[in-house]
Amino acid sequence: MEGLKFRFVTGSGTLTKTGTDFRVEYGASGDPATFQVTLARIWEVTDPSKHAYDARKAVEDRVQTLLWSYRLRRGTLDVARDGDATWAGAGSASFANVKLVDVKFNESSANRWIDYDLVFDYSVGGEIARTLQFGAKTVSARAFIVGYGVEDRTVFKKPFRFAPVRIVGGPGLQTISVTAVKELITGSSDLARRQAIEAELKAWVDRKGTSQALLIDSTNKGLCHLQEVTAGEMNLLDAMTYDLSFATGYVEG
């Protein structure tokens, strides 16, 4: 009987297993809903020719990889039949932007094989894919929120013994804030990912003080001036966040 295979592709590596068997189970909880996808009862067998110590060490190494290298990572999960080179044939499935939230070990036998579950989830509406373009700088990000503001140039005069008089000012400076831009970061090591974060922040800081066209989700917001770049969360496993502040509604002097 033909076996099954899976792969979990993240920014820091790929977890994969061929020639195995498992069930794909589905669940949902909460409001807004968080959906679960579980690969249940995955089994792996060590090389039967290995010495008992080497077989046990192989099991220990696999457990360490599952828990230390992939748990809490986010990526794309694919499942397919063993002989399906395209990963898109009959019985295949693909789940984008899932997070490995748990690894459950069921049983083992004389350190020769292990049986475990991989539990993934993703929130509907929680992390929406979005695009941001400022001049030639284009970013595919997730979950950011766009806010708008305008400078109030109204003045209130208070004549003696009379009610205050409102004097309307000219058009105020408009602002656009892009908050909590979450950008996925790739790299083969923690150092490489940290350096990628630093390089991305520098790329934005280098554009600070410039005026260029700003497009958010392909909608042109017009000529904007980048006023501020603020770093957010830097300790995420496979992503970073930052805030951008723009001024608009002005004319070039």
N, C-alpha and C positions, 0 to 999 in steps of 0.2 A: 504494500500500500504506500502511495506517495505521501511523504511527510510535508510539514509546513516549515515556513521560515518567517523571521521578522527582522526588521532593522529600525533602530531609533537614531535618527540623524540629528545631532546637536551642533552647536557652534564650536565645541571643543573635541568632538570625536563621534564615532558611530558605534553603537552597541548592536551586535547582530548575532543571530544563531540560525543555522540551517539544519535540516535533517532531524527536526524535533516534532512535537505535537502539542497542541494547546487548544483551549476554547476562547473565543472572543465574547466577553460578557459586557453588557451595557447597563448603566445606571444613571440616575439624576437626583439632585437634591437642591434645596434652597430656592430663594426667589430674590434676585434673578438666578436662573438655573445654572448650576455647575454640573456638567455632564461627566460621567466616568466611562472609561474604556479599560477593561481588564483583560490581560492575556493570562488565563488561568491554567495552572498545572503544566507549566513548561518543564520539560525534563531534559537534563544534560547528563551524559555518561562520560567518564574519564577513560583514557586509554587503558584497556584491560591488561596490557603488557607491562604497565608501570608497576614499580615497587609500591607497597602499601603506603610508605611515607610520601613518595612522589605523588601518588593518587590523592592522598589527603591534602597535600600542599596545593595541588591543582584546584581542588574544591575550595580551599581557603582563599586562593588568589581570585577565583571567580566571584566569590561572595564579596570580597573587598572591592573589586571592580564595580559590581552592581551598586553597592552602597556608597562608596566614596567618589566614584567618577561620574555616575549618571543619576543618582537620586537627586531630586529637586532641579534637574536640568529641564530645559524646554526645547522642543524641536518637532520633527515630523516623524510619525510612526507609520510604517508600512508593513502589511502582512500579505503573504502570498503562498502559493504552492511551491514546493521545492524546485520543480523543473521550470518555473515561470521566470525566464530571464528578464522579462520586461517589468515585472512587479505590477502588471496591470491586467492580467488574464482573469479567467473565471475564478470566483471565490476570493479575489484580492480585495484589499481595502486600504485606504490611506487616511490619516488623521493629521491635519496640520495644526501647528501651534498648541501642542499638548505638553503637559508637564508630568514627569514621573514623580508622583507624590509618595509612593510606598513600594517596598519590595517585601513580599511575604514568603518566608520559607516554610514549606509544608512538611517534607520528610526527606531522609537520605538513607543510604544503605552501605554500610562498611566503607564510607568515604569514597565510594565508587560512582555514585550519581547523586544529583540533587533535583528536587522538584520545587518550583517556586511560582509565585504570581507577580506580575508587574501591573501596578495600578496607575493609570494616567487620568488626568482631568484637564478640563479647560472651561472657562467661563464665557457664556454667550453674552456679548455686549460689553464685556469687561476690558478686552484688549482688541480694539478695532484697528485694522491695518490702515495707515494714513500716509500721505506723502507731503513733503515740505520742500520747497525750492526757493532759494534766495540767490538770484543771479545764476551762476554756474554750479552752485552748491546744491545738490539734490540728496534728500534723505528719505529712505523708506523706514517709517517708525510705527509705533503703536501707542494708542491710548492717550495721546496728548489732548489738552483742552485749550481752545482758543477763546481769549477774552478781549473785550473792546472797551476803550475809554475815550473821553474827550476832555480837554482842558476847559474849565468854566472861567470865562473872563468877565463875568458879570460883576459890577461894582454896586454897592449899596451906600448911598449918601444919607446922613442923618441930620437934616436941618433942625435948628433949635425949635422945639415945641411942635414939630410936625412929624408925620409918619415918615419912615425911611423911604427914600426914592430909589428905585431900581434903575440902573443905567446899564443897558445891554452893551457888552463888549463885542469886538470883532470875532471872527471865527477862531476857535481855539485849536490847539494842536491835538491831533487824534493819536491814539496809541493802540497797538495790537500786542497782546501778550500770548505767547505759546508756552504753556505750562506743562511740566512733567513729560517732556518728549522722551519716550522710551525707545532706545535704539539697540538692536541686538548686536553683540560683539563676538567675533570669532578669533581664535588663536589656539595654538597647539599647547600652550602652557599658561599658568597663572600670570607669569611675567609678560608673555606675549599679549594676553588680553588686557592687562593693565597698561601696557605701552600703546595698544590700539585705542583705549579710552583717552589717554593723554593726547594722542595725535588727533583724535576727533575733536576734542575740546579746543586744541590749538587752531584747528582749521576754522572753527567758528570765531574764536577770538581774533584771528588775523583779519576777519571781515568786519569786526567792530568799527564803527565810525564811517562805514560806507553806505551808499544809497543805491539800491538795486530793486528790480521787480521781485515781489514776494508772491508766490503761488502756494496755496494751501488746498490740498486735494484737487489740484488742477484749476482752482478758481483764482484768478488774478486779483490780488488785493492792491495793485498799483505800486507806485514808487514808495519804498519804505527805507528808513534809516535804522540800522541795527545799533541800538543804544547799549544793551547789556547782555552778557552771557553768564549764566549762573549754574555752576555744577550742582547736581542733585545726588542721587544714590550712586556710589562708586563700587560698593561691595556686593552687588548682585552677581550671581554665578556666571551669567551669560549675557548681561545687558548693562546699560548705563542710563541715567536720566539727567536731563538738564532743562533749564528754562531760557527762553529768548524774549527780549523786549524790543519792540520796534516803534518808531514814530512815523506817522504818515499824515496826509492832509496838508502838506506844505508845498511851497514852490522853491525852486533852486534860486539862490541869490547870485 
